[in-house]
Amino acid sequence: MQNFQGLTAFVTGAASGIGLSLARALLAEGANVMLADIETEALKHAVASLEAADRAAACGQVDSLICDVANADAVGDAAQRTIARFGNVHVLCNNAGVGTGGPLEEVTTESWQWIIGVNLMGVVHGLQAFIPHMKKHGEEAHIVNTASVAGMLCLPHMGPYCATKFAVVAMTETLAAELAGSNIGVSVLCPMWVRTRIHESDRNRPASLRGTRPVNVDPARRSEIAQVIADGLDPDAVAATVLSGIRSRRLHIFTHRENEAILSERFDSILAAFAGMPK
Ligand SMILES: NC(=O)c1ccc[n+]([C@@H]2O[C@H](COP(=O)([O-])OP(=O)(O)OC[C@H]3O[C@@H](n4cnc5c(N)ncnc54)[C@H](O)[C@@H]3O)[C@@H](O)[C@H]2O)c1
């Protein structure tokens, strides 16, 4: 896919951060974009800011809907409403995600349910809702699943996040094999720190999954994470890298050069486990 003009994109988690930047970049390239998110006020602001840019630069059209990606029916319904509004969907960005963590023995069952529902099942629901549609319309299409470099590396106190992001990498690599030779491209986005509101994810945690036991997050660690995120990459730069990844049909999209050395270390240490094995 080289040219986004007149195509339709569906972006989840589009009211903030990387999703909003993806929506902005796709609109600027002339695509019509449906923004899907759970956060009503932020979504209204996002649409208003994109519409202003749209009028100024004559890009594609923008619309929005409230959609909880953890709910399969809601995602199915959002897909139907997007098709009714803009016609065939060509770009799917399964981007919505949340963060929660702590020492593994302390992470509550509710936290696991929440993060698996959004980060893992949210992507599953997007694939279920859109792949049959993309196969049916037969036009060129591309799916981008947002994982993280935490889908390639294991970090202390980030067990639930890493587990769900490893799952997104695994699903996307599987999907790439399943769709090889088709005109549906597949990418997994693996950024490191990006300047967004991911560290404030609890703002969207459903009351039913808050749990009876307080989540024990070390305040020093919390402010350390807030700082690395504040110092992180501009989400607009991430979106530009994603569009270039779609154009070159790249499976793995990385955004931070320094991850190459960290990943090499991990892969070398895995391969070292074969040393000394009988041939
Ligand atoms: N910011 C980073 O450093 C970073 C790094 C690697 C990966 N990521 C991933 O990028 C993606 C986007 O996050 P971000 O950093 O832009 O954070 P963000 O909090 O700024 O944006 C996430 C968006 O997802 C929405 N959302 C949350 N739960 C939802 C649900 N159930 N249904 C629909 N929408 C929901 C939020 O309302 C928000 O608008 C996530 O998958 C995240 O894990 C972020």
The ligand as an SDF file (V2000), in Angstrom:
LIG
                    3D

 44 48  0  0  0  0  0  0  0  0999 V2000
    3.5020    5.3090   25.4050 N   0  0  0  0  0  0  0  0  0  0  0  0
    4.4280    4.3720   25.3470 C   0  0  0  0  0  0  0  0  0  0  0  0
    5.5640    4.5560   25.8490 O   0  0  0  0  0  0  0  0  0  0  0  0
    4.1240    3.0790   24.6480 C   0  0  0  0  0  0  0  0  0  0  0  0
    5.2030    2.2250   24.3430 C   0  0  0  0  0  0  0  0  0  0  0  0
    4.9350    1.0240   23.7130 C   0  0  0  0  0  0  0  0  0  0  0  0
    3.6430    0.6870   23.3720 C   0  0  0  0  0  0  0  0  0  0  0  0
    2.5990    1.5250   23.6780 N   0  0  0  0  0  0  0  0  0  0  0  0
    1.2580    1.1080   23.2890 C   0  0  0  0  0  0  0  0  0  0  0  0
    0.6880    2.1090   22.4820 O   0  0  0  0  0  0  0  0  0  0  0  0
   -0.7400    1.9790   22.4930 C   0  0  0  0  0  0  0  0  0  0  0  0
   -1.3650    3.3430   22.6570 C   0  0  0  0  0  0  0  0  0  0  0  0
   -1.0840    3.8280   23.9650 O   0  0  0  0  0  0  0  0  0  0  0  0
   -0.5650    5.2980   24.2520 P   0  0  0  0  0  0  0  0  0  0  0  0
    0.8220    5.2040   24.7070 O   0  0  0  0  0  0  0  0  0  0  0  0
   -0.9310    6.1860   23.1330 O   0  0  0  0  0  0  0  0  0  0  0  0
   -1.4350    5.6340   25.5720 O   0  0  0  0  0  0  0  0  0  0  0  0
   -2.6720    6.6350   25.8100 P   0  0  0  0  0  0  0  0  0  0  0  0
   -3.1710    6.2990   27.1720 O   0  0  0  0  0  0  0  0  0  0  0  0
   -2.2560    8.0190   25.5350 O   0  0  0  0  0  0  0  0  0  0  0  0
   -3.7240    6.1660   24.7110 O   0  0  0  0  0  0  0  0  0  0  0  0
   -4.4060    4.9330   24.8230 C   0  0  0  0  0  0  0  0  0  0  0  0
   -5.8330    5.1210   24.3480 C   0  0  0  0  0  0  0  0  0  0  0  0
   -6.5250    3.8590   24.4620 O   0  0  0  0  0  0  0  0  0  0  0  0
   -7.8290    4.1230   24.9640 C   0  0  0  0  0  0  0  0  0  0  0  0
   -8.3960    2.9420   25.6150 N   0  0  0  0  0  0  0  0  0  0  0  0
   -8.0890    2.4070   26.8250 C   0  0  0  0  0  0  0  0  0  0  0  0
   -8.8870    1.3640   27.0860 N   0  0  0  0  0  0  0  0  0  0  0  0
   -9.6990    1.2080   26.0200 C   0  0  0  0  0  0  0  0  0  0  0  0
  -10.7340    0.2900   25.6810 C   0  0  0  0  0  0  0  0  0  0  0  0
  -11.0930   -0.6910   26.5440 N   0  0  0  0  0  0  0  0  0  0  0  0
  -11.3510    0.4170   24.4880 N   0  0  0  0  0  0  0  0  0  0  0  0
  -11.0020    1.4180   23.6230 C   0  0  0  0  0  0  0  0  0  0  0  0
  -10.0460    2.3190   23.8880 N   0  0  0  0  0  0  0  0  0  0  0  0
   -9.4000    2.2100   25.0640 C   0  0  0  0  0  0  0  0  0  0  0  0
   -7.6210    5.2700   25.9430 C   0  0  0  0  0  0  0  0  0  0  0  0
   -8.8310    5.9530   26.2290 O   0  0  0  0  0  0  0  0  0  0  0  0
   -6.6050    6.1190   25.1950 C   0  0  0  0  0  0  0  0  0  0  0  0
   -7.2600    7.0780   24.3760 O   0  0  0  0  0  0  0  0  0  0  0  0
   -1.0510    0.9960   23.6190 C   0  0  0  0  0  0  0  0  0  0  0  0
   -1.3390   -0.2810   23.0640 O   0  0  0  0  0  0  0  0  0  0  0  0
    0.2410    0.9500   24.4080 C   0  0  0  0  0  0  0  0  0  0  0  0
    0.3920   -0.2600   25.1130 O   0  0  0  0  0  0  0  0  0  0  0  0
    2.8280    2.7100   24.3030 C   0  0  0  0  0  0  0  0  0  0  0  0
  1  2  1  0
  2  3  2  0
  2  4  1  0
  4  5  1  0
  4 44  2  0
  5  6  2  0
  6  7  1  0
  7  8  2  0
  8  9  1  0
  8 44  1  0
  9 10  1  0
  9 42  1  0
 10 11  1  0
 11 12  1  0
 11 40  1  0
 12 13  1  0
 13 14  1  0
 14 15  2  0
 14 16  1  0
 14 17  1  0
 17 18  1  0
 18 19  2  0
 18 20  1  0
 18 21  1  0
 21 22  1  0
 22 23  1  0
 23 24  1  0
 23 38  1  0
 24 25  1  0
 25 26  1  0
 25 36  1  0
 26 27  1  0
 26 35  1  0
 27 28  2  0
 28 29  1  0
 29 30  1  0
 29 35  2  0
 30 31  1  0
 30 32  2  0
 32 33  1  0
 33 34  2  0
 34 35  1  0
 36 37  1  0
 36 38  1  0
 38 39  1  0
 40 41  1  0
 40 42  1  0
 42 43  1  0
M  CHG  2   8   1  16  -1
M  END
$$$$
